[in-house]
Amino acid sequence: MWKKVVLNFLILIGVLVISNYVYTKWFFEDDLKKNSDIIQIVRELPKETEIVYVAESSNITYRMDDLDKRKISEFIGDYYPGIQVSDLTKAASHAGIYKVLLEQIPKESKVKIVIITLNLRSFNAQWIYSNLETALQKSVVLLKNNPPLVNRFLLSFKAYDIKTDKERQAQIISYWKSAKFKTQHLPYKNVIEWDRFMAQKGILDSSGRYDTILTPLACSYIKTYAFELDTLSNIRIKDFDKIIKLAKQRGWNLVFNLLPENLEQADRLVGKELVQMIERNAEILKKYYSNKGVVVVDNLHLVKDDQFIDRDFPTEHYAEQGRKAIAEQVSKSLKCWYGSYYKTPIYTTIPKTTLLNTCENSEIWNQRQTITTEKSYSGTKSSLYYGENPYCITLEYPIGRVSDSLKNKLTISFWYLQNSDSEASLIIESIKFNQYHLTNQYSITNSNSKKGIWEFYSTTIELGDSMKNADVLKIFLYNPTGEKKYVDDFYVNFQ
């Protein structure tokens, strides 16, 4: 009898092994593309990468009038021109997601240093129980450290943290009620009471009236930062601890970048009690992780109020000078490993009035994901725009900083390639913050266009008042069709 049981068991194991092999070889990749496209972030890491910067949206968010709209990670790379610095950036992600991504880095990679954003907000109830969590957890199920077929079953049976928005909100409120303030003497016992007090009292405007904009913002600050960090129970602490363990296994040096928070606005809207709570939590993190051998770069107070982009909700999104300041401090912390490579970059603050993008990394424009080696007019690259990327490389320029004497005319030229007369347009958007957003559209396609060869387009436009007085001009080509179109050597001149 027992022989039959053993035989059946061995047959079952064999079937599972074969099934896992078949699934892995012929079906797993398609499932990854459909359900876990986050893996592409890791797969796109250059092979020469030695320093990896892991972050949420703080790395990639910029202000429209920034001259240099690059990532924090790219600014760090400026300090180490001889070292490949790359990033793993996923908006709204946290240490739990970072850990799964880091596990996907091949063991034979050249990575030596991993820099991770230590975002205070990610330790609060709103982020831990965010309604984005279900989608995030689903995106990494297939990447778990299990046989691929097992992960596919977990995905099929929804064996991950899946809750409705209503259930998530209930978790947040429950936490706010139960997490009583202990280490700081306040007239409120928890977030609920403090938030209610602020909402009723309100922020008063210059005329002494209840401010309907600043009061909700003050309440947001309370709900975001009014918590006392417990290193024994906070799930985010456990996520970072797992990353530390992984780094030791891989031989990586770890750097935690404690991100700046807008303490000026927090103090102005709520008061010193909230600022002290933020600072206390930051100190707890610094001490806790420094004791575990991690280099913690304290940037909490680094960025001034005017460099925070979002004004209606607390975030870690910084304008150009804020991102550069963070990059400088993080870069200095790497000197103990790469001191001989360190070089202070020189940045210009004077806007150029003549710009040329050859798609060979000669200029810092947006929509760089459209750069391709499929076709080119000069060099080896061009911008491919169609389908899900209907906009080509885009100049987003702070014309508000350009001298009035150079705001009369705008000359635009480029080389373009297309295979039919299907519609394509040159778009110029004039943006005056909080006042207007106007669009001018110019067709670049006509019946005389030559098919399948590179053609030259040039136009000179008289700048009207809406363009002259704008804060930002956006200039790009738009292709609403599914047909591939290419552009190269994009030239813009203010005169």
Secondary structure in CASP SS format (residue, H / E / C, confidence):
PFRMAT SS
TARGET T0000
AUTHOR 0000-0000-0000
METHOD secondary structure of the structure
MODEL  1
M C 1.00
W H 1.00
K H 1.00
K H 1.00
V H 1.00
V H 1.00
L H 1.00
N H 1.00
F H 1.00
L H 1.00
I H 1.00
L H 1.00
I H 1.00
G H 1.00
V H 1.00
L H 1.00
V H 1.00
I H 1.00
S H 1.00
N H 1.00
Y H 1.00
V H 1.00
Y H 1.00
T H 1.00
K H 1.00
W H 1.00
F C 1.00
F H 1.00
E H 1.00
D H 1.00
D H 1.00
L H 1.00
K H 1.00
K H 1.00
N H 1.00
S C 1.00
D C 1.00
I C 1.00
I H 1.00
Q H 1.00
I H 1.00
V H 1.00
R H 1.00
E C 1.00
L C 1.00
P C 1.00
K C 1.00
E C 1.00
T E 1.00
E E 1.00
I E 1.00
V E 1.00
Y E 1.00
V E 1.00
A E 1.00
E C 1.00
S H 1.00
S H 1.00
N H 1.00
I C 1.00
T C 1.00
Y C 1.00
R C 1.00
M C 1.00
D C 1.00
D C 1.00
L C 1.00
D C 1.00
K C 1.00
R C 1.00
K C 1.00
I H 1.00
S H 1.00
E H 1.00
F H 1.00
I H 1.00
G H 1.00
D H 1.00
Y H 1.00
Y C 1.00
P C 1.00
G C 1.00
I C 1.00
Q E 1.00
V E 1.00
S E 1.00
D E 1.00
L E 1.00
T E 1.00
K C 1.00
A C 1.00
A C 1.00
S C 1.00
H C 1.00
A H 1.00
G H 1.00
I H 1.00
Y H 1.00
K H 1.00
V H 1.00
L H 1.00
L H 1.00
E H 1.00
Q C 1.00
I C 1.00
P C 1.00
K C 1.00
E C 1.00
S C 1.00
K C 1.00
V C 1.00
K C 1.00
I E 1.00
V E 1.00
I E 1.00
I E 1.00
T E 1.00
L E 1.00
N C 1.00
L H 1.00
R H 1.00
S H 1.00
F H 1.00
N C 1.00
A H 1.00
Q H 1.00
W H 1.00
I H 1.00
Y C 1.00
S C 1.00
N C 1.00
L C 1.00
E H 1.00
T H 1.00
A H 1.00
L H 1.00
Q H 1.00
K H 1.00
S H 1.00
V H 1.00
V H 1.00
L H 1.00
L H 1.00
K C 1.00
N C 1.00
N C 1.00
P C 1.00
P H 1.00
L H 1.00
V H 1.00
N H 1.00
R H 1.00
F H 1.00
L H 1.00
L H 1.00
S H 1.00
F C 1.00
K C 1.00
A C 1.00
Y C 1.00
D C 1.00
I C 1.00
K C 1.00
T C 1.00
D H 1.00
K H 1.00
E H 1.00
R H 1.00
Q H 1.00
A H 1.00
Q H 1.00
I H 1.00
I H 1.00
S H 1.00
Y H 1.00
W H 1.00
K H 1.00
S H 1.00
A C 1.00
K C 1.00
F C 1.00
K C 1.00
T C 1.00
Q C 1.00
H C 1.00
L C 1.00
P C 1.00
Y C 1.00
K C 1.00
N C 1.00
V H 1.00
I H 1.00
E H 1.00
W H 1.00
D H 1.00
R H 1.00
F H 1.00
M H 1.00
A H 1.00
Q H 1.00
K H 1.00
G C 1.00
I C 1.00
L E 1.00
D C 1.00
S C 1.00
S C 1.00
G C 1.00
R C 1.00
Y E 1.00
D C 1.00
T C 1.00
I C 1.00
L H 1.00
T H 1.00
P H 1.00
L H 1.00
A H 1.00
C H 1.00
S H 1.00
Y H 1.00
I H 1.00
K H 1.00
T H 1.00
Y H 1.00
A C 1.00
F C 1.00
E C 1.00
L C 1.00
D C 1.00
T C 1.00
L C 1.00
S C 1.00
N C 1.00
I H 1.00
R H 1.00
I H 1.00
K H 1.00
D H 1.00
F H 1.00
D H 1.00
K H 1.00
I H 1.00
I H 1.00
K H 1.00
L H 1.00
A H 1.00
K H 1.00
Q H 1.00
R H 1.00
G C 1.00
W C 1.00
N E 1.00
L E 1.00
V E 1.00
F E 1.00
N E 1.00
L E 1.00
L C 1.00
P C 1.00
E C 1.00
N C 1.00
L H 1.00
E H 1.00
Q H 1.00
A H 1.00
D H 1.00
R H 1.00
L H 1.00
V C 1.00
G C 1.00
K H 1.00
E H 1.00
L H 1.00
V H 1.00
Q H 1.00
M H 1.00
I H 1.00
E H 1.00
R H 1.00
N H 1.00
A H 1.00
E H 1.00
I H 1.00
L H 1.00
K H 1.00
K H 1.00
Y H 1.00
Y H 1.00
S H 1.00
N C 1.00
K C 1.00
G C 1.00
V C 1.00
V E 1.00
V E 1.00
V E 1.00
D E 1.00
N C 1.00
L C 1.00
H C 1.00
L C 1.00
V C 1.00
K C 1.00
D H 1.00
D H 1.00
Q H 1.00
F E 1.00
I C 1.00
D C 1.00
R C 1.00
D C 1.00
F C 1.00
P C 1.00
T C 1.00
E C 1.00
H C 1.00
Y E 1.00
A C 1.00
E H 1.00
Q H 1.00
G H 1.00
R H 1.00
K H 1.00
A H 1.00
I H 1.00
A H 1.00
E H 1.00
Q H 1.00
V H 1.00
S H 1.00
K H 1.00
S H 1.00
L C 1.00
K H 1.00
C H 1.00
W H 1.00
Y H 1.00
G H 1.00
S H 1.00
Y H 1.00
Y C 1.00
K C 1.00
T C 1.00
P C 1.00
I C 1.00
Y C 1.00
T C 1.00
T C 1.00
I C 1.00
P C 1.00
K C 1.00
T C 1.00
T E 1.00
L E 1.00
L E 1.00
N E 1.00
T C 1.00
C C 1.00
E C 1.00
N C 1.00
S C 1.00
E C 1.00
I C 1.00
W C 1.00
N E 1.00
Q C 1.00
R H 1.00
Q H 1.00
T H 1.00
I E 1.00
T E 1.00
T C 1.00
E C 1.00
K C 1.00
S C 1.00
Y C 1.00
S C 1.00
G C 1.00
T C 1.00
K C 1.00
S E 1.00
S E 1.00
L E 1.00
Y C 1.00
Y E 1.00
G C 1.00
E C 1.00
N E 1.00
P C 1.00
Y E 1.00
C C 1.00
I C 1.00
T E 1.00
L E 1.00
E E 1.00
Y E 1.00
P C 1.00
I H 1.00
G H 1.00
R H 1.00
V C 1.00
S C 1.00
D H 1.00
S H 1.00
L H 1.00
K C 1.00
N C 1.00
K E 1.00
L E 1.00
T E 1.00
I E 1.00
S E 1.00
F E 1.00
W E 1.00
Y E 1.00
L E 1.00
Q C 1.00
N C 1.00
S C 1.00
D C 1.00
S C 1.00
E C 1.00
A C 1.00
S E 1.00
L E 1.00
I E 1.00
I E 1.00
E E 1.00
S E 1.00
I E 1.00
K E 1.00
F C 1.00
N C 1.00
Q C 1.00
Y E 1.00
H E 1.00
L E 1.00
T E 1.00
N E 1.00
Q E 1.00
Y E 1.00
S E 1.00
I C 1.00
T C 1.00
N C 1.00
S C 1.00
N C 1.00
S C 1.00
K C 1.00
K C 1.00
G C 1.00
I C 1.00
W C 1.00
E E 1.00
F E 1.00
Y E 1.00
S E 1.00
T E 1.00
T E 1.00
I E 1.00
E E 1.00
L C 1.00
G C 1.00
D H 1.00
S H 1.00
M H 1.00
K H 1.00
N C 1.00
A C 1.00
D C 1.00
V E 1.00
L E 1.00
K E 1.00
I E 1.00
F E 1.00
L E 1.00
Y E 1.00
N C 1.00
P C 1.00
T C 1.00
G C 1.00
E C 1.00
K C 1.00
K C 1.00
Y E 1.00
V E 1.00
D E 1.00
D E 1.00
F E 1.00
Y E 1.00
V E 1.00
N E 1.00
F E 1.00
Q C 1.00
END
